[in-house]
Amino acid sequence: MALLLKNAHVIDPQNDIDEVTDVLVRDGLVVAVGTDIELPEKLLVKDCTGKYLIPGMVDVHVHFRDPGQEYKEDVLTGMRAAAHGGFTGVVPMANTRPVIDTGAMIEYLLEKAAWEPGRTRIYPLGACTKGLAGKELAEMGDMVAAGAVAFSDDGHGIQDGGMMRQVLDYAKMFDAPVLSHCQMEDIVGAGVVNEGVASTRLGLTGWPAAGEETQIARDIELARLTGCHVHIQHLTTARAVDMVARAKAEGVPVTCEVTPHHLFLNEDDIKADSYSTNLKMNPPLRTKEDNIALQEALIDGRIDMVATDHAPHAAHEKALEFNHAPFGTTGLETALGLLLTHLVLPGKMSWQRLVEVTSIAPRELIGVEQVELVEGSTADYTIIDPELAWTVEEDDFYSRSKNSAFLGQELTGRATDVFVDGYASMEDGVVTF
């Protein structure tokens, strides 16, 4: 059975496509694009009038808590949340219990994803060091052979520079990027909010930006030394943007990502009358000036992509005092709406740039096939209603956890349909698995 996506506003900057047209899909591939397609007899038609069709989005930074903490999120609920947010693929981090640091653990993740009824693509990532301890190399070759696309000790950051160099030397042998969580723990200490006005106002231990920027500087130099691709995760400051941009200009193999919460929230959003733990992040929310700098850098290309750092936690964990509650916010189901509401629909960022930061750059980072709107391409697509107004509410989430930093916000624009291999993983806003 063929599927005709009719009257969609198709955006594909890889092929300079920005027009209302039809897309015919069969057997998981694009058969034709245009308004004069010869249609087969057996045909399903989906009218996409008024909607945008883009290459399916990929999130290179999520936490699915599986194995070991499935009460927060598991592979199936994570895949559902991804589909609901408009994503066709995700890269789960390795800080599970046990840690994903062997080929067997990579196989577990892939086999569980294949066994579940979901259609979201799982691109597995392995730990850099055994147990995320930063002391001994994990079985990197074994994990690559099992299907790992990248490596990261996200959640900690490798503290020892010699260990980080060894990781990069080995990752370079496999042509695999290393995703670096930049946090010098001896500088950060027990910090929980941005050091400065916020930490003083709230009476909480400060987390200086220097804790992040110092390790970014180190890892840039190690990327220069080893030639390994280093990807800076969730950068948060204007200075960090400048450091990465300067390194790129010098030919260092480095890229970076930004999260929606660091783009659109800042330290002023943490109120002394509530101390909302949904706003406790690692790294923390910075200043309003940093928000503006990050948005500008995403728009002009100095920041390569958006990643959510989707970090689900159970309600009883986030109900603790601010100092004791875990870091993180969910993000898969709100990211697209936030980008549309604050950047695309106001005309600050183009639809083409949206595709670049949510689809093209993420796939390029992990070295998987690009999705295009041309004959023969894999049919992984996200369909967006740019006029759909909605409110971020707990009852609307498919994620098992509800700890969103954006609860109550009114947004405009969201994904209504998602196709993976030509089959719907979400139809008319309802996840199909």
C-alpha positions as CSV (number, residue, x, y, z in Angstrom):
1,M,0.0,0.0,0.0
2,A,1.3,3.4,-1.0
3,L,0.9,6.6,1.0
4,L,0.4,10.0,-0.6
5,L,1.2,13.0,1.6
6,K,-0.8,15.7,-0.2
7,N,-0.4,19.5,-0.3
8,A,2.4,19.6,2.3
9,H,4.7,22.6,2.6
10,V,7.9,20.6,2.1
11,I,11.2,22.0,3.6
12,D,14.5,20.3,2.6
13,P,17.5,22.6,2.6
14,Q,19.7,19.7,1.3
15,N,17.9,19.9,-2.0
16,D,16.7,23.6,-2.0
17,I,13.1,22.5,-1.6
18,D,10.7,25.0,-0.1
19,E,7.3,24.6,-1.7
20,V,3.8,23.1,-1.4
21,T,3.8,19.7,-3.1
22,D,2.9,16.1,-2.8
23,V,5.1,13.2,-1.6
24,L,4.4,9.6,-2.5
25,V,5.8,6.9,-0.2
26,R,5.9,3.1,-0.7
27,D,7.9,0.3,1.0
28,G,9.5,2.8,3.3
29,L,11.0,5.0,0.6
30,V,10.1,8.1,-1.3
31,V,8.8,7.1,-4.7
32,A,8.1,10.6,-6.1
33,V,7.8,14.3,-5.1
34,G,5.7,16.7,-7.1
35,T,2.2,17.7,-8.1
36,D,1.9,15.5,-11.2
37,I,2.7,12.1,-9.7
38,E,1.3,9.0,-11.4
39,L,-0.7,7.4,-8.6
40,P,-1.0,3.7,-7.9
41,E,-4.4,2.0,-7.6
42,K,-4.0,1.1,-3.9
43,L,-3.4,4.4,-2.1
44,L,-3.8,6.0,1.2
45,V,-4.0,9.8,1.1
46,K,-3.2,12.1,3.9
47,D,-4.1,15.8,3.4
48,C,-1.4,18.0,4.8
49,T,-2.8,21.3,3.7
50,G,-1.5,24.1,5.9
51,K,1.2,21.9,7.4
52,Y,4.9,21.6,7.0
53,L,6.7,18.4,6.2
54,I,10.4,18.1,7.1
55,P,13.0,15.3,7.4
56,G,12.4,13.5,10.7
57,M,14.0,15.1,13.7
58,V,16.8,13.4,15.7
59,D,17.7,14.1,19.3
60,V,21.3,13.2,20.1
61,H,20.9,13.6,23.9
62,V,18.2,11.7,25.8
63,H,18.1,9.7,29.0
64,F,15.8,6.6,28.9
65,R,16.9,5.2,32.3
66,D,16.8,1.7,30.9
67,P,18.1,-0.6,32.3
68,G,17.9,0.0,36.0
69,Q,15.5,2.9,36.6
70,E,12.5,2.0,34.4
71,Y,10.2,3.6,37.0
72,K,11.4,7.0,35.5
73,E,11.4,6.0,31.8
74,D,12.0,2.9,29.8
75,V,12.8,2.3,26.1
76,L,9.1,2.1,25.1
77,T,7.9,5.1,27.1
78,G,10.9,7.0,25.8
79,M,10.2,6.1,22.2
80,R,6.6,7.2,22.7
81,A,7.6,10.5,24.1
82,A,10.0,11.0,21.2
83,A,7.3,10.3,18.6
84,H,4.9,12.6,20.4
85,G,7.5,15.4,20.2
86,G,8.1,14.9,16.5
87,F,11.3,12.9,16.7
88,T,12.0,9.9,14.5
89,G,15.3,8.9,16.2
90,V,17.1,9.4,19.5
91,V,20.5,8.7,21.1
92,P,20.1,7.5,24.7
93,M,23.0,8.3,27.1
94,A,24.9,5.5,28.8
95,N,24.4,6.5,32.4
96,T,22.0,3.7,33.2
97,R,22.2,1.1,36.0
98,P,24.2,-0.9,34.9
99,V,26.1,1.5,32.7
100,I,26.1,0.9,28.9
101,D,29.8,0.2,28.7
102,T,30.0,-3.2,26.9
103,G,28.9,-4.6,23.5
104,A,26.4,-6.8,25.4
105,M,24.7,-3.7,26.8
106,I,24.5,-2.1,23.4
107,E,22.9,-5.3,22.1
108,Y,20.5,-5.2,25.0
109,L,19.3,-1.7,24.1
110,L,18.9,-2.5,20.4
111,E,17.2,-5.8,21.0
112,K,14.8,-4.3,23.5
113,A,14.0,-1.4,21.1
114,A,13.4,-4.0,18.3
115,W,11.2,-6.2,20.6
116,E,9.0,-3.3,21.7
117,P,6.2,-2.2,19.3
118,G,7.6,1.3,18.9
119,R,9.0,2.7,15.7
120,T,11.3,5.4,17.0
121,R,14.9,4.7,15.8
122,I,17.4,4.0,18.6
123,Y,21.0,5.0,17.9
124,P,23.0,3.5,20.8
125,L,25.8,5.3,22.5
126,G,28.4,3.7,24.8
127,A,30.3,5.0,27.8
128,C,33.8,6.2,27.4
129,T,35.1,4.7,30.6
130,K,34.0,1.7,32.6
131,G,31.2,2.5,35.0
132,L,31.5,6.2,34.0
133,A,34.3,6.2,36.7
134,G,36.8,8.1,34.4
135,K,39.6,5.6,35.3
136,E,39.7,2.9,32.7
137,L,38.6,2.7,29.1
138,A,35.3,1.0,28.4
139,E,35.1,-1.8,25.7
140,M,34.9,0.8,22.9
141,G,35.7,-1.6,20.0
142,D,33.3,-4.1,21.3
143,M,30.6,-1.5,21.5
144,V,31.2,-0.2,18.0
145,A,31.0,-3.8,16.7
146,A,27.6,-4.1,18.4
147,G,26.3,-0.9,16.9
148,A,27.4,2.1,19.0
149,V,27.4,5.4,17.0
150,A,29.3,7.5,19.6
151,F,30.7,7.7,23.1
152,S,30.0,9.8,26.2
153,D,30.4,9.8,30.0
154,D,27.5,12.3,30.1
155,G,26.4,13.1,33.7
156,H,29.9,13.4,35.0
157,G,32.4,14.5,32.5
158,I,35.9,12.9,32.4
159,Q,37.9,14.8,35.0
160,D,41.4,13.5,34.2
161,G,42.9,15.1,31.1
162,G,45.2,12.1,30.4
163,M,42.2,9.8,30.5
164,M,40.3,12.0,28.1
165,R,43.1,12.0,25.7
166,Q,43.2,8.2,25.7
167,V,39.4,8.1,25.1
168,L,39.8,10.4,22.1
169,D,42.7,8.4,20.7
170,Y,40.7,5.3,20.8
171,A,37.5,6.8,19.5
172,K,39.4,8.3,16.6
173,M,40.4,4.8,15.5
174,F,36.7,4.0,15.1
175,D,35.8,7.3,13.5
176,A,33.3,7.8,16.4
177,P,32.6,11.2,18.0
178,V,33.0,11.8,21.7
179,L,30.2,13.7,23.3
180,S,31.6,15.7,26.2
181,H,29.8,16.8,29.3
182,C,32.0,19.7,30.3
183,Q,32.0,20.1,34.1
184,M,35.2,20.4,36.2
185,E,33.9,19.0,39.5
186,D,36.6,20.5,41.6
187,I,35.5,24.0,40.4
188,V,31.7,23.3,40.5
189,G,31.8,21.6,43.9
190,A,28.3,21.3,45.4
191,G,26.8,24.0,43.2
192,V,23.1,23.8,42.3
193,V,22.3,27.1,40.6
194,N,24.3,29.7,38.6
195,E,26.9,31.4,40.8
196,G,26.2,35.1,41.1
197,V,22.9,37.0,41.6
198,A,20.8,33.8,41.5
199,S,22.8,31.9,44.1
200,T,22.9,35.0,46.4
201,R,19.2,35.7,46.0
202,L,18.1,32.1,46.6
203,G,20.7,31.3,49.3
204,L,21.9,28.2,47.4
205,T,25.4,27.1,46.5
206,G,26.7,28.6,43.3
207,W,27.8,26.8,40.2
208,P,30.3,29.0,38.3
209,A,30.4,29.1,34.6
210,A,34.1,28.6,34.8
211,G,33.5,25.0,35.8
212,E,32.0,24.4,32.3
213,E,34.2,26.7,30.3
214,T,37.5,25.4,31.7
215,Q,36.7,21.8,30.5
216,I,35.5,23.1,27.1
217,A,38.9,24.8,26.7
218,R,40.7,21.6,27.7
219,D,38.6,19.4,25.4
220,I,39.1,21.7,22.4
221,E,42.8,21.4,22.8
222,L,42.6,17.6,23.1
223,A,40.5,17.5,19.9
224,R,43.2,19.6,18.2
225,L,45.9,17.2,19.5
226,T,44.2,13.9,18.7
227,G,42.1,14.9,15.6
228,C,39.1,13.2,17.2
229,H,35.7,14.8,16.8
230,V,34.6,16.3,20.1
231,H,31.0,17.4,20.5
232,I,30.3,19.8,23.4
233,Q,27.1,18.9,25.1
234,H,24.5,21.4,26.4
235,L,26.7,24.5,26.4
236,T,25.2,27.4,28.4
237,T,27.2,30.6,28.2
238,A,28.1,33.3,25.6
239,R,31.8,32.7,26.3
240,A,31.4,29.0,25.7
241,V,29.9,29.8,22.3
242,D,32.9,32.1,21.4
243,M,35.4,29.4,22.4
244,V,33.8,26.8,20.2
245,A,33.4,29.2,17.3
246,R,37.0,30.2,17.5
247,A,38.1,26.5,17.5
248,K,36.0,25.7,14.5
249,A,37.6,28.7,12.6
250,E,41.0,27.2,13.4
251,G,40.0,23.8,12.0
252,V,39.5,21.9,15.2
253,P,37.0,19.0,14.8
254,V,34.5,20.3,17.4
255,T,30.8,20.8,17.3
256,C,28.2,21.8,20.0
257,E,24.6,21.6,21.0
258,V,22.2,23.7,23.1
259,T,19.1,22.6,24.9
260,P,15.7,24.3,24.8
261,H,15.8,25.0,28.5
262,H,19.1,26.9,28.2
263,L,17.7,28.8,25.2
264,F,14.5,29.9,26.8
265,L,14.9,29.8,30.6
266,N,17.4,31.5,32.8
267,E,18.3,32.0,36.5
268,D,15.6,34.6,37.0
269,D,12.9,31.9,36.4
270,I,13.8,30.2,39.7
271,K,11.6,32.0,42.2
272,A,12.3,32.2,45.9
273,D,8.6,31.6,46.7
274,S,8.6,28.2,45.1
275,Y,12.1,26.8,44.5
276,S,10.8,24.7,41.6
277,T,13.1,21.7,41.3
278,N,11.9,21.3,37.7
279,L,14.3,24.2,37.1
280,K,17.3,22.5,38.7
281,M,19.6,21.6,35.7
282,N,23.0,20.2,35.1
283,P,24.5,22.5,33.9
284,P,22.4,25.2,35.6
285,L,20.2,27.9,34.0
286,R,22.5,30.9,33.3
287,T,21.6,34.6,32.7
288,K,19.2,36.3,30.4
289,E,22.2,37.6,28.5
290,D,23.3,34.1,27.9
291,N,19.8,33.2,26.6
292,I,20.1,35.9,24.0
293,A,23.7,34.9,23.0
294,L,22.7,31.2,22.7
295,Q,19.7,32.0,20.5
296,E,21.7,34.2,18.2
297,A,24.4,31.6,17.9
298,L,21.9,28.9,17.1
299,I,20.4,31.1,14.4
300,D,23.7,32.1,12.8
301,G,25.3,28.6,12.9
302,R,27.8,28.9,15.6
303,I,25.8,26.3,17.6
304,D,25.3,23.3,15.4
305,M,22.2,21.6,16.8
306,V,19.5,21.4,19.4
307,A,19.4,18.4,21.8
308,T,16.9,18.1,24.6
309,D,18.9,16.3,27.4
310,H,15.6,14.7,28.2
311,A,16.0,13.8,31.8
312,P,12.9,12.1,33.4
313,H,12.6,11.8,37.1
314,A,9.8,10.4,39.3
315,A,7.5,12.9,41.2
316,H,8.8,11.8,44.6
317,E,12.4,12.5,43.6
318,K,11.6,16.0,42.3
319,A,9.5,16.7,45.5
320,L,12.7,16.9,47.6
321,E,14.3,20.1,48.7
322,F,16.2,22.0,46.0
323,N,19.6,20.9,47.2
324,H,18.6,17.2,47.3
325,A,16.4,16.9,44.2
326,P,18.0,15.4,41.1
327,F,19.0,17.6,38.2
328,G,17.1,17.7,34.9
329,T,13.9,18.3,33.0
330,T,12.0,16.3,30.4
331,G,12.3,17.8,26.9
332,L,11.3,15.5,24.0
333,E,7.7,16.6,23.9
334,T,8.2,20.4,24.3
335,A,11.4,21.1,22.2
336,L,9.7,21.6,18.8
337,G,6.9,23.7,20.2
338,L,9.4,26.0,22.0
339,L,11.6,26.4,18.9
340,L,8.5,27.3,16.8
341,T,7.0,29.6,19.3
342,H,10.1,31.6,20.2
343,L,12.2,31.5,17.1
344,V,10.6,30.2,13.9
345,L,7.1,31.7,14.0
346,P,8.4,35.2,15.1
347,G,10.7,35.1,12.0
348,K,13.9,35.0,14.0
349,M,14.9,31.6,12.6
350,S,14.0,30.2,9.2
351,W,12.3,26.9,8.6
352,Q,15.4,25.8,6.7
353,R,17.6,26.4,9.8
354,L,15.1,24.5,12.0
355,V,15.6,21.5,9.8
356,E,19.4,21.9,9.9
357,V,19.5,22.0,13.7
358,T,17.0,19.3,14.4
359,S,17.5,16.8,11.5
360,I,20.6,17.3,9.3
361,A,23.3,18.2,11.9
362,P,22.3,15.5,14.4
363,R,22.5,12.8,11.7
364,E,25.8,14.2,10.5
365,L,27.2,14.0,14.1
366,I,26.4,10.3,14.6
367,G,27.2,9.3,11.0
368,V,23.8,7.9,9.9
369,E,22.0,8.3,6.6
370,Q,20.5,11.7,5.9
371,V,16.8,11.9,5.2
372,E,15.8,13.9,2.2
373,L,12.7,14.7,0.2
374,V,13.9,13.1,-3.0
375,E,13.2,9.8,-4.8
376,G,14.8,6.9,-3.0
377,S,15.3,8.5,0.4
378,T,14.1,6.7,3.5
379,A,10.7,8.0,4.5
380,D,11.3,9.3,8.1
381,Y,9.3,12.5,8.3
382,T,7.9,14.9,10.8
383,I,4.6,16.8,9.9
384,I,4.0,20.1,11.8
385,D,0.9,22.2,12.3
386,P,2.4,25.7,12.7
387,E,-0.9,27.2,14.0
388,L,-1.8,24.7,16.6
389,A,-2.0,26.4,20.0
390,W,-1.5,24.2,23.1
391,T,-0.5,24.4,26.7
392,V,2.2,22.3,28.3
393,E,0.4,20.0,30.8
394,E,1.3,16.8,32.6
395,D,-1.7,14.9,31.3
396,D,-0.5,15.5,27.7
397,F,2.8,13.7,28.2
398,Y,3.6,10.2,26.9
399,S,6.8,10.2,29.0
400,R,6.5,8.2,32.2
401,S,7.9,11.3,34.1
402,K,6.3,14.7,34.2
403,N,9.1,16.9,35.4
404,S,9.0,19.5,32.7
405,A,10.5,22.9,33.3
406,F,7.8,24.4,30.9
407,L,4.6,23.3,32.6
408,G,1.9,25.8,32.1
409,Q,3.5,27.6,29.1
410,E,1.3,28.3,26.1
411,L,2.9,27.4,22.8
412,T,2.1,27.6,19.2
413,G,3.0,24.9,16.7
414,R,3.7,21.2,17.2
415,A,4.1,17.9,15.4
416,T,0.9,16.2,14.4
417,D,2.2,13.2,12.5
418,V,5.5,11.3,12.4
419,F,6.5,8.6,9.9
420,V,9.4,6.1,10.3
421,D,10.1,3.9,7.3
422,G,6.9,5.2,5.8
423,Y,4.7,4.0,8.7
424,A,3.0,6.3,11.2
425,S,4.4,6.4,14.7
426,M,2.0,9.3,15.4
427,E,-1.2,10.3,13.6
428,D,-3.2,13.4,14.2
429,G,-1.4,14.0,17.5
430,V,-1.9,10.4,18.8
431,V,1.1,8.0,19.2
432,T,0.2,4.8,17.4
433,F,2.2,2.3,19.5
